[in-house]
Amino acid sequence: MAAVGTSADNALAESFNATLKREVLQNWKCFDSLLHARRDVFAWCVRYNRKRRHSWCDYLSPLEFENRTCGKLTLTA
């Protein structure tokens, strides 16, 4: 994180919130219930963190990127 007051101070949060609004909340003026809203946002967060392809990892899902790059741990003596 950058120093307080700089333009990059909360850029990560702003980017995350903008993506959430664009992909989940864009066409909803009002959800049926609080539970419905929480379920939709939670499902999106799971997809965003586990399945959605990201440019930073060569357009692989984060799970696939970890599986390809981290490999298996080896035991040391």
N, CA, C and O atoms as a CHARMM CRD file, in Angstrom:
* protein
*
  308
    1    1 MET  N      0.83700  -1.17800   0.00000 PROA 1      0.00000
    2    1 MET  CA     0.00000   0.00000   0.00000 PROA 1      0.00000
    3    1 MET  C      0.88600   1.24700   0.00000 PROA 1      0.00000
    4    1 MET  O      1.99200   1.24900   0.54100 PROA 1      0.00000
    5    2 ALA  N      0.38800   2.26000  -0.59700 PROA 2      0.00000
    6    2 ALA  CA     1.12100   3.52000  -0.66300 PROA 2      0.00000
    7    2 ALA  C      0.88100   4.32700   0.61300 PROA 2      0.00000
    8    2 ALA  O      0.08100   3.95100   1.47000 PROA 2      0.00000
    9    3 ALA  N      1.57700   5.41600   0.70800 PROA 3      0.00000
   10    3 ALA  CA     1.40800   6.29800   1.86800 PROA 3      0.00000
   11    3 ALA  C      0.01900   6.93700   1.84000 PROA 3      0.00000
   12    3 ALA  O     -0.58900   7.09400   0.78100 PROA 3      0.00000
   13    4 VAL  N     -0.45400   7.29200   2.99800 PROA 4      0.00000
   14    4 VAL  CA    -1.77500   7.91200   3.10600 PROA 4      0.00000
   15    4 VAL  C     -1.79800   9.21000   2.31700 PROA 4      0.00000
   16    4 VAL  O     -0.87900  10.02500   2.40400 PROA 4      0.00000
   17    5 GLY  N     -2.86200   9.38900   1.54700 PROA 5      0.00000
   18    5 GLY  CA    -3.01200  10.62500   0.78900 PROA 5      0.00000
   19    5 GLY  C     -2.49000  10.55300  -0.63000 PROA 5      0.00000
   20    5 GLY  O     -2.72800  11.47900  -1.40500 PROA 5      0.00000
   21    6 THR  N     -1.79500   9.50700  -1.00500 PROA 6      0.00000
   22    6 THR  CA    -1.32200   9.39100  -2.38200 PROA 6      0.00000
   23    6 THR  C     -2.43400   8.82300  -3.24800 PROA 6      0.00000
   24    6 THR  O     -3.39600   8.24300  -2.74600 PROA 6      0.00000
   25    7 SER  N     -2.28900   8.99900  -4.55000 PROA 7      0.00000
   26    7 SER  CA    -3.34100   8.56100  -5.46000 PROA 7      0.00000
   27    7 SER  C     -3.49500   7.04000  -5.48800 PROA 7      0.00000
   28    7 SER  O     -4.56700   6.53300  -5.81900 PROA 7      0.00000
   29    8 ALA  N     -2.44300   6.31600  -5.14900 PROA 8      0.00000
   30    8 ALA  CA    -2.51100   4.85800  -5.17500 PROA 8      0.00000
   31    8 ALA  C     -2.88300   4.28000  -3.81300 PROA 8      0.00000
   32    8 ALA  O     -2.78300   3.07000  -3.60800 PROA 8      0.00000
   33    9 ASP  N     -3.30500   5.11600  -2.89400 PROA 9      0.00000
   34    9 ASP  CA    -3.57100   4.68000  -1.52900 PROA 9      0.00000
   35    9 ASP  C     -4.58800   3.54500  -1.47000 PROA 9      0.00000
   36    9 ASP  O     -4.34800   2.54600  -0.79400 PROA 9      0.00000
   37   10 ASN  N     -5.70500   3.67700  -2.15800 PROA 10     0.00000
   38   10 ASN  CA    -6.70100   2.62500  -2.11800 PROA 10     0.00000
   39   10 ASN  C     -7.10800   2.19100  -3.52400 PROA 10     0.00000
   40   10 ASN  O     -8.27600   1.88900  -3.77100 PROA 10     0.00000
   41   11 ALA  N     -6.15700   2.16200  -4.43100 PROA 11     0.00000
   42   11 ALA  CA    -6.43100   1.77900  -5.80800 PROA 11     0.00000
   43   11 ALA  C     -6.90800   0.33000  -5.91100 PROA 11     0.00000
   44   11 ALA  O     -7.77200   0.01900  -6.73100 PROA 11     0.00000
   45   12 LEU  N     -6.35700  -0.54600  -5.09200 PROA 12     0.00000
   46   12 LEU  CA    -6.77400  -1.95000  -5.12100 PROA 12     0.00000
   47   12 LEU  C     -8.24300  -2.08800  -4.74200 PROA 12     0.00000
   48   12 LEU  O     -9.00100  -2.77500  -5.42700 PROA 12     0.00000
   49   13 ALA  N     -8.64400  -1.44400  -3.66500 PROA 13     0.00000
   50   13 ALA  CA   -10.03900  -1.50800  -3.23100 PROA 13     0.00000
   51   13 ALA  C    -10.96300  -0.87700  -4.26400 PROA 13     0.00000
   52   13 ALA  O    -12.04700  -1.39800  -4.52900 PROA 13     0.00000
   53   14 GLU  N    -10.54400   0.23600  -4.84500 PROA 14     0.00000
   54   14 GLU  CA   -11.36600   0.90000  -5.85600 PROA 14     0.00000
   55   14 GLU  C    -11.54400   0.00800  -7.07800 PROA 14     0.00000
   56   14 GLU  O    -12.64100  -0.07200  -7.63100 PROA 14     0.00000
   57   15 SER  N    -10.48700  -0.65600  -7.50100 PROA 15     0.00000
   58   15 SER  CA   -10.56400  -1.54900  -8.65600 PROA 15     0.00000
   59   15 SER  C    -11.48300  -2.73200  -8.37200 PROA 15     0.00000
   60   15 SER  O    -12.30300  -3.10400  -9.21200 PROA 15     0.00000
   61   16 PHE  N    -11.34400  -3.32200  -7.18500 PROA 16     0.00000
   62   16 PHE  CA   -12.18400  -4.45300  -6.79800 PROA 16     0.00000
   63   16 PHE  C    -13.65300  -4.02800  -6.76300 PROA 16     0.00000
   64   16 PHE  O    -14.51300  -4.71600  -7.31100 PROA 16     0.00000
   65   17 ASN  N    -13.93500  -2.90200  -6.12300 PROA 17     0.00000
   66   17 ASN  CA   -15.31400  -2.42800  -6.02400 PROA 17     0.00000
   67   17 ASN  C    -15.90300  -2.08500  -7.38700 PROA 17     0.00000
   68   17 ASN  O    -17.07700  -2.35600  -7.63500 PROA 17     0.00000
   69   18 ALA  N    -15.11600  -1.50000  -8.26300 PROA 18     0.00000
   70   18 ALA  CA   -15.60100  -1.16700  -9.60100 PROA 18     0.00000
   71   18 ALA  C    -15.94400  -2.43200 -10.38300 PROA 18     0.00000
   72   18 ALA  O    -16.95400  -2.47400 -11.08500 PROA 18     0.00000
   73   19 THR  N    -15.11000  -3.45700 -10.26400 PROA 19     0.00000
   74   19 THR  CA   -15.38600  -4.71700 -10.94900 PROA 19     0.00000
   75   19 THR  C    -16.62900  -5.37300 -10.37600 PROA 19     0.00000
   76   19 THR  O    -17.45900  -5.88100 -11.13100 PROA 19     0.00000
   77   20 LEU  N    -16.77500  -5.37400  -9.07100 PROA 20     0.00000
   78   20 LEU  CA   -17.96900  -5.92800  -8.43300 PROA 20     0.00000
   79   20 LEU  C    -19.22100  -5.20900  -8.92200 PROA 20     0.00000
   80   20 LEU  O    -20.20700  -5.85400  -9.27900 PROA 20     0.00000
   81   21 LYS  N    -19.18800  -3.90600  -8.94200 PROA 21     0.00000
   82   21 LYS  CA   -20.34500  -3.13900  -9.39800 PROA 21     0.00000
   83   21 LYS  C    -20.66500  -3.41800 -10.86000 PROA 21     0.00000
   84   21 LYS  O    -21.83100  -3.55000 -11.22900 PROA 21     0.00000
   85   22 ARG  N    -19.63900  -3.50800 -11.68300 PROA 22     0.00000
   86   22 ARG  CA   -19.84700  -3.72400 -13.10600 PROA 22     0.00000
   87   22 ARG  C    -20.39100  -5.11700 -13.39500 PROA 22     0.00000
   88   22 ARG  O    -21.26700  -5.26800 -14.24600 PROA 22     0.00000
   89   23 GLU  N    -19.88600  -6.14300 -12.69800 PROA 23     0.00000
   90   23 GLU  CA   -20.25000  -7.51700 -13.02600 PROA 23     0.00000
   91   23 GLU  C    -21.44900  -8.05400 -12.25400 PROA 23     0.00000
   92   23 GLU  O    -22.09900  -8.98900 -12.72300 PROA 23     0.00000
   93   24 VAL  N    -21.76300  -7.49700 -11.08800 PROA 24     0.00000
   94   24 VAL  CA   -22.85100  -8.03900 -10.28000 PROA 24     0.00000
   95   24 VAL  C    -23.98300  -7.03500 -10.09800 PROA 24     0.00000
   96   24 VAL  O    -25.15200  -7.37300 -10.28300 PROA 24     0.00000
   97   25 LEU  N    -23.64500  -5.83400  -9.74500 PROA 25     0.00000
   98   25 LEU  CA   -24.66100  -4.89000  -9.30600 PROA 25     0.00000
   99   25 LEU  C    -25.18100  -3.96700 -10.40300 PROA 25     0.00000
  100   25 LEU  O    -26.07600  -3.16200 -10.14900 PROA 25     0.00000
  101   26 GLN  N    -24.64800  -4.06600 -11.60200 PROA 26     0.00000
  102   26 GLN  CA   -24.96600  -3.11400 -12.65900 PROA 26     0.00000
  103   26 GLN  C    -26.46300  -3.06900 -12.99300 PROA 26     0.00000
  104   26 GLN  O    -27.03300  -1.98500 -13.11600 PROA 26     0.00000
  105   27 ASN  N    -27.09400  -4.21800 -13.13600 PROA 27     0.00000
  106   27 ASN  CA   -28.48900  -4.24200 -13.57100 PROA 27     0.00000
  107   27 ASN  C    -29.48600  -4.35700 -12.41900 PROA 27     0.00000
  108   27 ASN  O    -30.68500  -4.50600 -12.65400 PROA 27     0.00000
  109   28 TRP  N    -29.01000  -4.29100 -11.19500 PROA 28     0.00000
  110   28 TRP  CA   -29.88200  -4.42500 -10.03000 PROA 28     0.00000
  111   28 TRP  C    -30.08300  -3.06200  -9.37500 PROA 28     0.00000
  112   28 TRP  O    -29.13600  -2.45400  -8.87600 PROA 28     0.00000
  113   29 LYS  N    -31.29800  -2.60600  -9.38400 PROA 29     0.00000
  114   29 LYS  CA   -31.60000  -1.40000  -8.62300 PROA 29     0.00000
  115   29 LYS  C    -31.89000  -1.77400  -7.18200 PROA 29     0.00000
  116   29 LYS  O    -31.60100  -1.01400  -6.25900 PROA 29     0.00000
  117   30 CYS  N    -32.46700  -2.96200  -7.00000 PROA 30     0.00000
  118   30 CYS  CA   -32.81200  -3.42300  -5.66600 PROA 30     0.00000
  119   30 CYS  C    -32.85900  -4.95000  -5.67600 PROA 30     0.00000
  120   30 CYS  O    -33.44900  -5.54600  -6.57700 PROA 30     0.00000
  121   31 PHE  N    -32.25200  -5.57100  -4.69700 PROA 31     0.00000
  122   31 PHE  CA   -32.32600  -7.01700  -4.57800 PROA 31     0.00000
  123   31 PHE  C    -33.61900  -7.40800  -3.87500 PROA 31     0.00000
  124   31 PHE  O    -34.21000  -6.59900  -3.15900 PROA 31     0.00000
  125   32 ASP  N    -34.05900  -8.65200  -4.08100 PROA 32     0.00000
  126   32 ASP  CA   -35.27800  -9.14700  -3.43500 PROA 32     0.00000
  127   32 ASP  C    -35.15400  -9.13900  -1.92100 PROA 32     0.00000
  128   32 ASP  O    -36.10200  -8.80800  -1.20900 PROA 32     0.00000
  129   33 SER  N    -33.98000  -9.50400  -1.44100 PROA 33     0.00000
  130   33 SER  CA   -33.76300  -9.54800   0.00300 PROA 33     0.00000
  131   33 SER  C    -32.27000  -9.38500   0.28300 PROA 33     0.00000
  132   33 SER  O    -31.44300  -9.44900  -0.62600 PROA 33     0.00000
  133   34 LEU  N    -31.94800  -9.17600   1.54300 PROA 34     0.00000
  134   34 LEU  CA   -30.55500  -9.07300   1.95000 PROA 34     0.00000
  135   34 LEU  C    -29.83400 -10.39400   1.69100 PROA 34     0.00000
  136   34 LEU  O    -28.67500 -10.39500   1.27600 PROA 34     0.00000
  137   35 LEU  N    -30.50600 -11.51200   1.93100 PROA 35     0.00000
  138   35 LEU  CA   -29.91200 -12.82800   1.69400 PROA 35     0.00000
  139   35 LEU  C    -29.57400 -13.01900   0.22000 PROA 35     0.00000
  140   35 LEU  O    -28.51200 -13.54200  -0.11500 PROA 35     0.00000
  141   36 HSD  N    -30.47000 -12.59900  -0.65000 PROA 36     0.00000
  142   36 HSD  CA   -30.23400 -12.70700  -2.09400 PROA 36     0.00000
  143   36 HSD  C    -29.00400 -11.88200  -2.49500 PROA 36     0.00000
  144   36 HSD  O    -28.17100 -12.35000  -3.27100 PROA 36     0.00000
  145   37 ALA  N    -28.89300 -10.67700  -1.97700 PROA 37     0.00000
  146   37 ALA  CA   -27.74300  -9.81500  -2.28100 PROA 37     0.00000
  147   37 ALA  C    -26.45300 -10.43600  -1.77000 PROA 37     0.00000
  148   37 ALA  O    -25.45000 -10.46400  -2.48400 PROA 37     0.00000
  149   38 ARG  N    -26.47200 -10.93200  -0.54400 PROA 38     0.00000
  150   38 ARG  CA   -25.26300 -11.55500   0.02200 PROA 38     0.00000
  151   38 ARG  C    -24.84400 -12.77400  -0.77200 PROA 38     0.00000
  152   38 ARG  O    -23.65500 -12.97300  -1.02200 PROA 38     0.00000
  153   39 ARG  N    -25.81700 -13.60400  -1.17700 PROA 39     0.00000
  154   39 ARG  CA   -25.48800 -14.80500  -1.96400 PROA 39     0.00000
  155   39 ARG  C    -24.85600 -14.43800  -3.30000 PROA 39     0.00000
  156   39 ARG  O    -23.86400 -15.04400  -3.70500 PROA 39     0.00000
  157   40 ASP  N    -25.42400 -13.44800  -3.98600 PROA 40     0.00000
  158   40 ASP  CA   -24.87200 -13.05000  -5.28300 PROA 40     0.00000
  159   40 ASP  C    -23.46200 -12.49200  -5.15100 PROA 40     0.00000
  160   40 ASP  O    -22.58100 -12.83100  -5.94200 PROA 40     0.00000
  161   41 VAL  N    -23.24600 -11.64300  -4.16100 PROA 41     0.00000
  162   41 VAL  CA   -21.91700 -11.06200  -3.96900 PROA 41     0.00000
  163   41 VAL  C    -20.92200 -12.13900  -3.54100 PROA 41     0.00000
  164   41 VAL  O    -19.78500 -12.14200  -4.01500 PROA 41     0.00000
  165   42 PHE  N    -21.32400 -13.05200  -2.65800 PROA 42     0.00000
  166   42 PHE  CA   -20.43600 -14.13200  -2.22500 PROA 42     0.00000
  167   42 PHE  C    -20.07400 -15.04000  -3.39800 PROA 42     0.00000
  168   42 PHE  O    -18.91000 -15.40500  -3.56100 PROA 42     0.00000
  169   43 ALA  N    -21.06400 -15.40700  -4.21700 PROA 43     0.00000
  170   43 ALA  CA   -20.79800 -16.25900  -5.38600 PROA 43     0.00000
  171   43 ALA  C    -19.82700 -15.56200  -6.33400 PROA 43     0.00000
  172   43 ALA  O    -18.93900 -16.20300  -6.89700 PROA 43     0.00000
  173   44 TRP  N    -19.99300 -14.24800  -6.51200 PROA 44     0.00000
  174   44 TRP  CA   -19.07900 -13.51500  -7.38600 PROA 44     0.00000
  175   44 TRP  C    -17.66300 -13.49500  -6.80400 PROA 44     0.00000
  176   44 TRP  O    -16.68800 -13.66000  -7.53800 PROA 44     0.00000
  177   45 CYS  N    -17.54700 -13.29500  -5.48400 PROA 45     0.00000
  178   45 CYS  CA   -16.22300 -13.26900  -4.84000 PROA 45     0.00000
  179   45 CYS  C    -15.51400 -14.60600  -4.99700 PROA 45     0.00000
  180   45 CYS  O    -14.31200 -14.63900  -5.25900 PROA 45     0.00000
  181   46 VAL  N    -16.23800 -15.70600  -4.84100 PROA 46     0.00000
  182   46 VAL  CA   -15.64300 -17.03300  -5.02200 PROA 46     0.00000
  183   46 VAL  C    -15.17200 -17.18600  -6.45900 PROA 46     0.00000
  184   46 VAL  O    -14.06000 -17.65200  -6.70500 PROA 46     0.00000
  185   47 ARG  N    -16.01500 -16.79300  -7.40900 PROA 47     0.00000
  186   47 ARG  CA   -15.63200 -16.89700  -8.81700 PROA 47     0.00000
  187   47 ARG  C    -14.43100 -15.99800  -9.12000 PROA 47     0.00000
  188   47 ARG  O    -13.51000 -16.41000  -9.82600 PROA 47     0.00000
  189   48 TYR  N    -14.43900 -14.78500  -8.59300 PROA 48     0.00000
  190   48 TYR  CA   -13.36000 -13.83000  -8.85200 PROA 48     0.00000
  191   48 TYR  C    -12.02700 -14.36600  -8.32100 PROA 48     0.00000
  192   48 TYR  O    -11.00000 -14.24500  -8.99000 PROA 48     0.00000
  193   49 ASN  N    -12.03900 -14.94900  -7.13700 PROA 49     0.00000
  194   49 ASN  CA   -10.80400 -15.39200  -6.49800 PROA 49     0.00000
  195   49 ASN  C    -10.34300 -16.77400  -6.91400 PROA 49     0.00000
  196   49 ASN  O     -9.17300 -17.10700  -6.72400 PROA 49     0.00000
  197   50 ARG  N    -11.23000 -17.59600  -7.47900 PROA 50     0.00000
  198   50 ARG  CA   -10.83800 -18.96300  -7.78800 PROA 50     0.00000
  199   50 ARG  C    -10.92600 -19.31500  -9.26600 PROA 50     0.00000
  200   50 ARG  O    -10.11200 -20.09800  -9.75500 PROA 50     0.00000
  201   51 LYS  N    -11.89000 -18.75800  -9.98900 PROA 51     0.00000
  202   51 LYS  CA   -12.14000 -19.21700 -11.35400 PROA 51     0.00000
  203   51 LYS  C    -11.91800 -18.17000 -12.43500 PROA 51     0.00000
  204   51 LYS  O    -11.55700 -18.51700 -13.56000 PROA 51     0.00000
  205   52 ARG  N    -12.12500 -16.90600 -12.12000 PROA 52     0.00000
  206   52 ARG  CA   -12.05200 -15.85900 -13.12900 PROA 52     0.00000
  207   52 ARG  C    -10.62300 -15.69600 -13.62700 PROA 52     0.00000
  208   52 ARG  O     -9.68000 -15.68600 -12.83500 PROA 52     0.00000
  209   53 ARG  N    -10.46700 -15.56900 -14.92800 PROA 53     0.00000
  210   53 ARG  CA    -9.13100 -15.39200 -15.50400 PROA 53     0.00000
  211   53 ARG  C     -8.65600 -13.96600 -15.26900 PROA 53     0.00000
  212   53 ARG  O     -9.41900 -13.01100 -15.41700 PROA 53     0.00000
  213   54 HSD  N     -7.38100 -13.83600 -14.89900 PROA 54     0.00000
  214   54 HSD  CA    -6.80100 -12.52600 -14.60000 PROA 54     0.00000
  215   54 HSD  C     -5.61300 -12.26600 -15.51800 PROA 54     0.00000
  216   54 HSD  O     -4.89400 -13.19100 -15.89600 PROA 54     0.00000
  217   55 SER  N     -5.41800 -11.02600 -15.86500 PROA 55     0.00000
  218   55 SER  CA    -4.30700 -10.68100 -16.75400 PROA 55     0.00000
  219   55 SER  C     -2.96000 -10.88100 -16.07400 PROA 55     0.00000
  220   55 SER  O     -1.98400 -11.20100 -16.75300 PROA 55     0.00000
  221   56 TRP  N     -2.87300 -10.70600 -14.77100 PROA 56     0.00000
  222   56 TRP  CA    -1.59200 -10.80700 -14.07000 PROA 56     0.00000
  223   56 TRP  C     -1.03900 -12.23000 -14.06900 PROA 56     0.00000
  224   56 TRP  O      0.15500 -12.42000 -13.83800 PROA 56     0.00000
  225   57 CYS  N     -1.87800 -13.22900 -14.32000 PROA 57     0.00000
  226   57 CYS  CA    -1.38100 -14.61300 -14.32900 PROA 57     0.00000
  227   57 CYS  C     -1.59200 -15.24800 -15.70400 PROA 57     0.00000
  228   57 CYS  O     -2.01400 -16.39900 -15.81500 PROA 57     0.00000
  229   58 ASP  N     -1.29200 -14.48100 -16.73600 PROA 58     0.00000
  230   58 ASP  CA    -1.37700 -14.94300 -18.12500 PROA 58     0.00000
  231   58 ASP  C     -2.75200 -15.48000 -18.48600 PROA 58     0.00000
  232   58 ASP  O     -2.86500 -16.47200 -19.20600 PROA 58     0.00000
  233   59 TYR  N     -3.79100 -14.83200 -17.99200 PROA 59     0.00000
  234   59 TYR  CA    -5.18300 -15.17400 -18.27700 PROA 59     0.00000
  235   59 TYR  C     -5.53400 -16.60900 -17.90600 PROA 59     0.00000
  236   59 TYR  O     -6.29700 -17.28200 -18.59900 PROA 59     0.00000
  237   60 LEU  N     -4.96000 -17.05400 -16.80100 PROA 60     0.00000
  238   60 LEU  CA    -5.35300 -18.32100 -16.19300 PROA 60     0.00000
  239   60 LEU  C     -6.16000 -17.99900 -14.95100 PROA 60     0.00000
  240   60 LEU  O     -6.07800 -16.89200 -14.41900 PROA 60     0.00000
  241   61 SER  N     -6.93600 -18.96300 -14.49100 PROA 61     0.00000
  242   61 SER  CA    -7.60600 -18.74700 -13.21500 PROA 61     0.00000
  243   61 SER  C     -6.54300 -18.80100 -12.12400 PROA 61     0.00000
  244   61 SER  O     -5.52600 -19.47100 -12.30000 PROA 61     0.00000
  245   62 PRO  N     -6.74900 -18.11900 -11.01000 PROA 62     0.00000
  246   62 PRO  CA    -5.75200 -18.15600  -9.94400 PROA 62     0.00000
  247   62 PRO  C     -5.45000 -19.58000  -9.46000 PROA 62     0.00000
  248   62 PRO  O     -4.30200 -19.88900  -9.14100 PROA 62     0.00000
  249   63 LEU  N     -6.46600 -20.44700  -9.40300 PROA 63     0.00000
  250   63 LEU  CA    -6.22800 -21.82600  -8.98600 PROA 63     0.00000
  251   63 LEU  C     -5.31500 -22.55200  -9.96400 PROA 63     0.00000
  252   63 LEU  O     -4.37200 -23.23100  -9.55700 PROA 63     0.00000
  253   64 GLU  N     -5.60200 -22.40600 -11.26500 PROA 64     0.00000
  254   64 GLU  CA    -4.77300 -23.07500 -12.26100 PROA 64     0.00000
  255   64 GLU  C     -3.35700 -22.50600 -12.27600 PROA 64     0.00000
  256   64 GLU  O     -2.39100 -23.24900 -12.45100 PROA 64     0.00000
  257   65 PHE  N     -3.23000 -21.19900 -12.09500 PROA 65     0.00000
  258   65 PHE  CA    -1.91400 -20.57400 -12.04400 PROA 65     0.00000
  259   65 PHE  C     -1.09100 -21.14900 -10.89600 PROA 65     0.00000
  260   65 PHE  O      0.08300 -21.47600 -11.07300 PROA 65     0.00000
  261   66 GLU  N     -1.70400 -21.27200  -9.72000 PROA 66     0.00000
  262   66 GLU  CA    -0.99000 -21.84700  -8.57700 PROA 66     0.00000
  263   66 GLU  C     -0.61000 -23.29700  -8.83800 PROA 66     0.00000
  264   66 GLU  O      0.50500 -23.70900  -8.52000 PROA 66     0.00000
  265   67 ASN  N     -1.51300 -24.06900  -9.40600 PROA 67     0.00000
  266   67 ASN  CA    -1.21500 -25.47300  -9.68800 PROA 67     0.00000
  267   67 ASN  C     -0.05900 -25.62300 -10.67500 PROA 67     0.00000
  268   67 ASN  O      0.76600 -26.52800 -10.54600 PROA 67     0.00000
  269   68 ARG  N     -0.00700 -24.73300 -11.65600 PROA 68     0.00000
  270   68 ARG  CA     1.06600 -24.82500 -12.65600 PROA 68     0.00000
  271   68 ARG  C      2.41100 -24.33100 -12.13800 PROA 68     0.00000
  272   68 ARG  O      3.44900 -24.91200 -12.45400 PROA 68     0.00000
  273   69 THR  N      2.40000 -23.27000 -11.35000 PROA 69     0.00000
  274   69 THR  CA     3.65600 -22.65100 -10.96300 PROA 69     0.00000
  275   69 THR  C      4.21400 -23.14500  -9.63900 PROA 69     0.00000
  276   69 THR  O      5.43200 -23.21900  -9.47500 PROA 69     0.00000
  277   70 CYS  N      3.35900 -23.47900  -8.70300 PROA 70     0.00000
  278   70 CYS  CA     3.85200 -23.86900  -7.38400 PROA 70     0.00000
  279   70 CYS  C      4.31900 -25.31000  -7.35700 PROA 70     0.00000
  280   70 CYS  O      5.25300 -25.64900  -6.63100 PROA 70     0.00000
  281   71 GLY  N      3.68100 -26.15500  -8.13700 PROA 71     0.00000
  282   71 GLY  CA     4.09300 -27.56000  -8.16200 PROA 71     0.00000
  283   71 GLY  C      3.86600 -28.24500  -6.83000 PROA 71     0.00000
  284   71 GLY  O      3.06000 -27.80600  -6.01000 PROA 71     0.00000
  285   72 LYS  N      4.57900 -29.30400  -6.64100 PROA 72     0.00000
  286   72 LYS  CA     4.45400 -30.09600  -5.42200 PROA 72     0.00000
  287   72 LYS  C      5.58900 -29.74900  -4.46600 PROA 72     0.00000
  288   72 LYS  O      6.70700 -29.44800  -4.88500 PROA 72     0.00000
  289   73 LEU  N      5.28600 -29.79700  -3.21100 PROA 73     0.00000
  290   73 LEU  CA     6.32400 -29.59000  -2.20900 PROA 73     0.00000
  291   73 LEU  C      7.13000 -30.88200  -2.07600 PROA 73     0.00000
  292   73 LEU  O      6.56800 -31.97700  -2.08800 PROA 73     0.00000
  293   74 THR  N      8.41400 -30.74800  -1.95200 PROA 74     0.00000
  294   74 THR  CA     9.25100 -31.92900  -1.78100 PROA 74     0.00000
  295   74 THR  C      9.75100 -31.97700  -0.33800 PROA 74     0.00000
  296   74 THR  O     10.03000 -30.94600   0.27500 PROA 74     0.00000
  297   75 LEU  N      9.85400 -33.16600   0.17400 PROA 75     0.00000
  298   75 LEU  CA    10.35400 -33.34400   1.53100 PROA 75     0.00000
  299   75 LEU  C     11.86800 -33.24400   1.53700 PROA 75     0.00000
  300   75 LEU  O     12.53700 -33.77700   0.65200 PROA 75     0.00000
  301   76 THR  N     12.39800 -32.57200   2.52000 PROA 76     0.00000
  302   76 THR  CA    13.84100 -32.49100   2.64700 PROA 76     0.00000
  303   76 THR  C     14.27200 -33.24600   3.88700 PROA 76     0.00000
  304   76 THR  O     13.52800 -33.33100   4.86300 PROA 76     0.00000
  305   77 ALA  N     15.45700 -33.78500   3.84700 PROA 77     0.00000
  306   77 ALA  CA    15.93600 -34.58600   4.97100 PROA 77     0.00000
  307   77 ALA  C     16.51100 -33.73500   6.05800 PROA 77     0.00000
  308   77 ALA  O     16.96000 -34.25800   7.07800 PROA 77     0.00000
